[in-house]
Amino acid sequence: MREFGYQRADDVSGAVALLAADPDARFLGGGTNLVDLMKTGVERPARLVDVRGLPLDGIEETADGGLRIGATVTNSDLAAHPDVRRRYPALAQAVLAGASGQLRNMATVGGNLLQRTRCGYFTDLGKPCNKRAPGSGCPALTGEHHNHAVLGASDHCVAVHPSDMGVALAAFDAVVGFETPDGPGELPLADFYLPVGDTPHRETALPPGALITGVTLPSAPVARRSRYRKVRERASYAFAIGSVAAALDIEDGVVREARLAFGAVASRPWRARAAEAVLTGAPAEGDTFAAAADAELAAARPLPDNGYKVTLMRNLAVAVLTELAGEAAR
């Protein structure tokens, strides 16, 4: 590990200024991903700017009935918050599905959004990786890729984003707030993550040196009946091989509004808008749910060893939507 400096930030503007003064610095929240990457040599910051003590650890209601979640709110506190559990249950479930209790006690909302892929080629400095070393190649295309992307990938990168929380936030139109030396800004989560294209090393649309200050969830009555379901290779702490965040508003057996997002299938949390279009205005029944999943997955381009994900995601989406419809009928 490279020797590095450490400094605690006193306020948001001070934190941003510290990073602006040192291009090799990084913000440190819980450190559950950054420190691991420092140990392997993937990240080599000259200085860590600790933002954990900044006044960004609150969850409050917005004027429109949504929620604003501070960037340093821990995953544990987010999942336990009564307003989150009541208004956005899929978000609480997604957070609880990620990592271990000890990690959730440290990990922060802002850091969760910025965590990097767990692709083995990315974390192994002895292997080429376009995300880590642009232009070096993507050995996962012909190598180990059973848990890699089936949607939105390119010939330059097929890694997946590991966040559970991000999948639920994508379903509910979250907006990411940030601070730069030029002042505050916002990015809808739909625009926050950049397409892979031929620049997989450019992962987000955050301006250089920006500090995430919080996430805003707009009011979404449909989210009160929502669910997050995750499939993994072992029951204990493990990253997803496929996940679904879903919400349905059903009246007289017809879907009035639907929210659907997939996880572990792309380089970013994947909003399933084609599926939502099929669901909206259609009967809340199994054939509709299957048609919606098929519409979304029609764009899937699996590799030789991860085609199972297409079937997995179809079945998972149908199962979750069926459960939500059953709850609505009771």
N, C-alpha and C positions, 0 to 999 in steps of 0.2 A: 504494500500500500504506500502510495506517495505521501510524504510528509505534508501536512496541511495546517493552515491557521484556523482559528475558531473565534467567532464573535457573536454575542447575543444582540439582537436588534431591540431597540427601545420603542420604536413605533414603526408604522407602515412606511412612511416616507423615508425614515432612516434606513430601513431594510432595503428598500429599492435603491437608495443612494449608495449603500455599501456594495451592492452587486454591480451597479453601474460603474463604480470605481475599479472593479476587478473583474474582467471578463472570464477569468478562470474560477470564479466563486460559484457556489451553489447554495440555494436555500435548503435548510434542514428543518423538517417538521418532525415526524415520528422516526424517520430514518429506516423504516422497515424494508425499503427497496434500495434507496440510495447507498446505505452503508454496505449492503451485500454486494452491490456493483463496484463499490470502492475496493472491497476485499479481493475481487476477481480482477481488478484493473480495468474494467470497462469504463468506469467513471474515475477521473483523476483530478478532482478539484484542488485548487491551491488554497481555498478558504471555504469554510462552511459558515453561513450566516443563519444562526438559529432563530427561527420565527415562532417557536412554540409558545413563547410568553406574550405574544402580541394579543390585543383584545379582539380576537377573531374566533372566539370559542362559544358563541351564543347561537341559539336557534329561536327565531322570532317570527310572528305572523306578519305578513305583508298587508298592504291596504286592500288588495283584491281577494284576500282570503288564502293566499298561498303561504309558503314558508321561505324564509331566508336562513341559510345554514352557513355559519362561519367556516372559513377554510381550516382552522385548527381544531374544530370539533372532532373528537376521536370517533372512530367507527363504533366503539362500544356505546358511547353517549348518543350517537345518532340513532342506533337501533333501538335504544331503550326509551327514547323521547316519546311521551304519550301522543303528541300531535302527529309525529311521523307514523307511529303504529296505527293511529286511527284514520288519518287522511291518506296515507301512502303506504299501506301495509306491505306492498311488494318491495318497497325500498328497505324497510326494516328487515324483511326476510332475506333480501339479497346481501345485505351487510352481514347478517348472522351466518350466511352460507360461506362467507369468505374468511380464510385464514383461521387461526386459533384464537381463543380468548385472550391470550397474552399479547398477540400481535394486534388484535383489535383495540386493546387498551392503549397502544402506542400509535397506531396508524391514524392519519388525519384525512379529512375529506379532500383537501387540496392535493395532498400527496397521492391519494388513491387515484385521482384522475390522471396524474402524471407518471404513474408506475409504468415500467417498460416491460416489453415482452419477455417471457421466460423461455423463448426458443433456445435450445441448447447451443446452436451455432452462434447466436448473439452473445451468449455469456462465456464462450470459449475463445480466448484470444488466439489460440492456435489454429482457428478455422476462419475462412473468409466469411464476411457478412456485410451486405450492402447497407444495412441499418447502422452498423457500427463503423464500417470502413467503406464509404461510398465507392462504387466501382469495382469492388473486390469479388462480387458474385454472391449467389444465393445457393449454397450447397443443399438446402432443404428440398429444392425442386426435385433432385434425384436421390436424396438421402433420406434421413428420418423425418417424416412429415405426417405421422398418423393423427396428430392433434393440431394440424395447421389449417389455414384458411380455405374455405370453399366459396366464399363470396368476397368480391371487391379486391382480390389479390392481383398481382401482376407478375411478370417474369423477373422482376427485381426483388420481390419479397413476398413470402406467403405466411409470415408470422401472424399470430393472433394477439389481440389485446386481452390481458388477463383479468380485468376488473369485473367483479360481480356488481358492485354498486353502480358503476357506470351504465350498465344495461338498464336498470330501473330508472335512472335519471334520464336516459335517452327516451324511454317510453313516455315520460311525463314532461317533455319539452323543457328540461332544465336550462338555465342560463348561467354561465360562468362569469363572475365578476373578477376584475384584476386591477392592479395599480402599476403604473409605469412612471418614469421621471416626468412625463408629459401630463400625468393625471390619470383618473380612473377610466376604465372601459368595460365593455361587456361583449361576450360571444355566446350565441346560442350553442348548446352542446352539439347540435347538428352541424355546426361550422367549426367547432373547436378542434376536432381531429381532421387532419388532412388526408385526402386519398393517397394510396400508396404510390401509384404511378411509377415514375423512374427516380423518385427522390424519397425512398422510405426512411432516410435518416431525418427528414423533416416531419415530425410526428404531429405537431399541433400548430394552430394559427396564433398562438400567443406571441405578442411582440417580444423581441429579445430583452431579457432582464425583467420581464413582468412577474409580479407576485400575485398569485391567486388569492383573493380576499374572501370569496364566498361563492355559494351556489344558491340561486333562487329557483324555487319551484312555483310556477304559476298555479292559481287555483284550478283544480281539476276534480270536480265531483265524481267523475268516472273512476278515479284512482281509489276511491273508498272500497270498491270491490275489485281488488287486484291481487295478483299472486306472482311469486318468483319461484321457479323450479330449476334446479341445477343437477346435471348428471356429471359424475366424476368417476375416476377409475378405482377409487377406494372411498369408504364411507367417512374416514377421518379427513383432516386438513389436506385438501388437494385442489388444484385448479380445475376449472370446468373443461369437459370435452364438448359440452353443449349446454346452453341455458336459455330460459325464456322468461321475460317479464311481460305480463298481460293484464289488461283490464277491460271489462265489458260493462256497458250500460244497455240493459235489455228491457223492452216494454212490449207487452202482449206478444211475447215470443219472437220479437224482431230486434236485431242489434241496432241501437240508436247511435252508439259511439263505441269505438274500439281503439285500444292502444296495444301495440305489440312490438317488442324488441328482442333480438337474439344476441347471445353472447358466445364467445369462443369459436366464432365462425369467420371472423374478419379482423382486420387490423385495428378496428374501432368497434365500440358497441353499435350493433346494426339495427337501425330502426326499420321495421318491416312494413313499409308504407304500401307496397303492392298488396300485401295480405290485408291491411286495414281497409283498403278500398273495396276489396271483395266482401269483407265482413259487414261493412256499414250498409244498413238497409236490408240486409238479408236475414232469412230465418236463423235463429240461434240453434243450429242442429249440426250433427256430425258431418253431413255432406258439405255444408258451408265451411266448416272449420278445415276440412281436408282440402277443399278448393282454395281456401285462402293460403294455407301453407304451401300448396303446390305453386300458386302464383308467385310467391316470394322466392321459392327455391328453384324456380325455372332458370334463374340467372346463375345458379351454382356451377362452378367449374372445379370439381374435385380432382385431386391428384390420385395416383394409383392406389395409395394406401389410406386415403381418408374419405373415400366415397361413402363409408358407413355414416358419416355425419349428416348427409342429406336425408337418409331414412330416419336417423335418430331425431333430427330437428323436426321433421314432419310429424312423427309420432308424439314428440314432446309437446309441440304446439297444439296439436289436436287434443291431447290429454288435458292440458292446462285450461284451454278454452272450454272444454266439456265440463270440467269441474266448476268453473266460474258460472257457466250457464245453469248447472244444477243448483248452485247456491241461489241464483236469482229466482229460480222456480219455486223455491221453498217458502 
